[in-house]
Amino acid sequence: MTSAPLAARLTVPTGPLFFPVTAYGPGGALDLDVYRTHVRRGVEAGAAAVFACCGTGEFHALAPEEFEACVRAAVEAAQGRVPVVAGAGYGTALAVRYARLAEAAGADGLLAMPPYLVAAGQEGLLRHYREVAAATPLPVIVYQRDNAVFTPQTVAALARTDGIIGLKDGVGDLGLMQRIVSAVRSEAPGDFLYFNGLPTAEQTQLAYRSLGVTLYSSAVFCFAPEIALAFHRALDTGDGATVRRLLDGFYGPFCDLRAKGPGYAVSLVKAGVRLRGLDVGEVRPPLHEPAEDHVAQLARVIERGYALLEEDR
């Protein structure tokens, strides 16, 4: 666990937010040594924070004891250099359990994912996230997506809840996001963090920045940190030429490839990590591995991305 408050450390991001994949050995069991290596390399490459066992990290596929072991390994690998945020999800009782396991493992905060499967009303969603926030002293970021989409008034109520520090948006409705930002500013003044949590968030980050949202998750950072960092730096410095070059030549083709298979937002990223020399194993079911020709296309997209960086030098 790091000493500074999570919100303060994330307010001015020094780099992309790193969502590591979870490493498995040949038999499918956790490979914590490889996982520590993956996390350590990401921290050393310049990640602003580590989000362990979240969507890219196959939270859905981990048993509670595996989850705790992974979070603990991430904390060990980060060594306090950046904060470690852990996923928490399913129904309220299990989300509370995962929150407490994350606390025991030394995490700095929680990413509270949508409740399992059910389509709940705003009142029930609010109660769910408040119970998760009350379960531990860890600050909570609420993840809006799928069956957990909030009205602006609900987000304002979340922002007034002790322990809830931010909202990660995986919906992509910019009109809704503007209304949320306005409602929180009016009804819950103070520092509240917003995150772009769409898959390959770089594709939409220019639009999110117009709303004041500077934090975003970067799956690309898992396998091509230099590209992700170059894009992040270009955004921060107003280098529009580099932003456009990477969007057109790398991120666009990567997103086109990601769209070719269900679950590729995770399995294609994991394939990218393997292509870059770290054997993190395959995804667990119900996800499946990308087709061989798609992996070959991914290798060419990555090669093109690094060639674009060379053109900038």
N, C-alpha and C positions, 0 to 999 in steps of 0.2 A: 504494500500500500504506500502511495506517495503522501507526502506531508501536506502539500497545498490543497485547498479545496478543488474539487473537480471542475466546477463551473469556471473558476478563475483560470485554470490551466487550459480550458478550451475556448475561452472568450476570444483570444487572438491566436488562431491556429498557426503553428509554425510549419505545418506540412499537412498532407492528406491524413485522413483517419484510416487506420489499417485494420482490416477485418480478416485475420489469418484463417486459412483453411485448417481443418483438423487432420493430423497425420495418422494414417493407419499402416500397420505392417503387412507383410504378405498374407498372413492368416486373417486379417481384418481387425485385429486388436489395435488399441491405441499404441502409437509409437511416440512416447513423450520426448525421447531424445531428439528425434527429427522435428517434432513440434517446437521444442525450445529453440532449436537452430533456426527454424522459420521465423519465429517471433523475434529472436535476437537480431537476425539480419534485417528485419523490417524496422526495428527500433534504430539500429545503427545506420540504416539508409536514410532516416529522417522522418519517420512517422510522428505525428503529433499525439497519437493515442493508439492503444491496442484495444479492439473490441473482440474479446474472446468468446467463442462458442455462441456466435450469433447466426444469422442466416447463412453466410458464406462458410461458417464453421460447422454447419450441419447440426445445429442445436437439436433439431427434431430427432436426430439419429443417436443421441447420446443418452446412456443411462445416467441416473443421478451421480453415481460414484465416478463415472467417466467424466462427467461435467466438472465435478469438483477437482478432479486430478488435472484436467486441462487448464482450468482457471488458475490453479496453484502454479502449474508449470509456466503459464504466461507471466504471472507475477514474478516468478523467479527469474525468467529470462529478461523481463523489462528492467529489473533491479532498481525500480523507483525513478528511472530516467523519464518515463512518460506514464500517464495514468492507464490503468487497465480496467475496462468496463466489461461486464459479463452479461450475457443474455439471460432472460427469465421469462417463462411463458407457460402455456397451457391454462387450465382453469385456475381459479384463485388459490386454492389450497396448494397445488403443485407450484404455481408461480412463487408463492411465499416460501415454499421449501427450497426452490432453486435460489431465491434471493438470499436465504440464510446460508446455503452452501457456498455461494459466492462470497459472502461476508467472511465465512470461516476460512476461505482460501486466500483472503487478502485483497480482494478486488476493491477498486476505488469507487465503483458505481455500477448501476444496472441499466441495461436496455430492456425495457418491459415490452415484450412482443404481444401481438393480438391474442386474446383468449382462444383456446382451441375450438374451432369449427362453428360455434354457436353465433347466431346473429342477434346481438343484444341491443337494447335501447340505450340511449344516452345516460339515463340514470344508473343502469346496471354497469355500464362501462366505467363511469365515474367512481362508483363504489369499488369495482375491481381494482383499479389503479391506486385508489387511496389505501386499500388494504395492503397492496404490495408495498407501497411507500412507507406504511406504518410498521412493516414487519422488521425492518433493519434501519440503521442510521445511514445506509448508503444512499447517495443522491440518485434519483431515477430520471431517465429519459424515456418518454413514452413514444412508442413506434406506431404511427398512424398508417394503416394499410389494410387492404382486404376487408375483413369483417369488423374492423375497428376504425371507423371514419367518424370524426367528431364535428359537431357544430362549433362555431366560434365561441359560443357561450360556454360549452363544455371545456374547451381548451383554457378559457379564462379561469374556470373553476379549478382545473388541474394546476394552473399556474399559481393559484392562491393556496394550494395544498402544500403543507410542510413536506420537504423532501423531494418534490418534483421540480426539476430544474430546466426541462426542455422537451421539445417535440421533434421527433424525426419523421419527416414526411415521405411516405412511399406511395402516395396517390398520384401526385403530379397535377393536381387541379390548382393552377396558380391563382385563379379568382378566389377559391376557397382559402388558400394560404394568405392572400392579402386581407381577407376579412378576419382571419384568425389573428394575424399580426395586429390589425387595428383593434380588435376586441381586447386582446391581452394588454395592449398599450393603454387602453381606456379604463379597463376594469381591474387589471392586476399590474399596475405600474411597478417597474423594477426590472432586474436583469433576468430575462428568460431566453434560453438558447433555442435556436432553430437549426435543423439539419436537413439537407437534401439527401434522402435515402433511396432515391430511385436506382434501379440497376444501371451500372455504368453512369454514375451521376454526373461525370464530366460533360456528358452530352447535353445536359439541361442546366448546368451550373451558371451559365451566363444569364439565363432567365431568372434563376433563383437569386442571384446577386442583386438583381434589380429590386428585389423585395427586402434586401438587407441580409439575406441568408448566405453566410460565408463558409459555414461548415458543411462538409459533404463526405460521404463514404466513398472509398476508392477500391474497388475490387482489382483493378489493374495493378495497383501497388503491390499486390501479392506476388506477381510474376514479372513485372516490369517497373520497378520503383523509380528508375531514372526517368522514364517517360511520364509517370504520374507526378513526380516532383517538378519536372520541367513545365508541365501544364499548370500545376498549382502556382509556381513562381510567375509564370506568364500572366495568369489571372491577377495576382497580387500587384504586379508591376505595370499592368495595363498594356502588356505586349500583345496587342491584338493579332499581329502577324503570326506569332508562334501559336497562339490559341487556335486560329483558323487552320493553320497548317496541320496541327495535330488532330483537330476535329475531322478535317476532311480526309487526311491520309491515314490515320490510325484508328481513332475512336469510332468513326462512322463505319468503316469496314468491320471492326470488332463487333459492334452492335448488330450489324447485318448477320454476322456469323452466329452470334449468341441467339438470335431469333430462329435459328434453324432447328432447334430441339428443345423440348420441355426440360426444365431443370438445368439448362446450359449456363444460367447465371451462376451456378455453383460448379457443375462438373467441368465446364470449359475453363473456368478459372483454375481449378485443380490440375487440369491437363497443362495449363500454361506454366504452373509451378514446376511440374515434372519436366517440361521442355527446357526450363531454365536450369535444370541440373539437380533439383532436390526431390527425391522420391518420397512424396507424401501419400502414396497409395491411391486407390480408387475411391470413388464415392460409395457410401452405403445405400442399399435400397431404402425407399422406393426410387431414388435417383438412379440414373444409369450413365455409363461412360459415353462420351461423344463418339460419333462415327470416325473411323480412321481418316477418311478424306477431310473431315472437318478439323481434326487435329493437325493435319498437314497444312490446311489453309490457315489455321491459327499460327503455325510456325512462320508462315510467310507474312502474316499481318504483323507479328512481333518484329520480324526482321525489318520490315518497312518502317515501323515505328522508330527503331533505333537508327535507321538510316536518316530519317527526318531530323533526329537530334544532331547527327553529324553535319547535316546541311546548315545547321544554325551556328556552327562553330567557325 
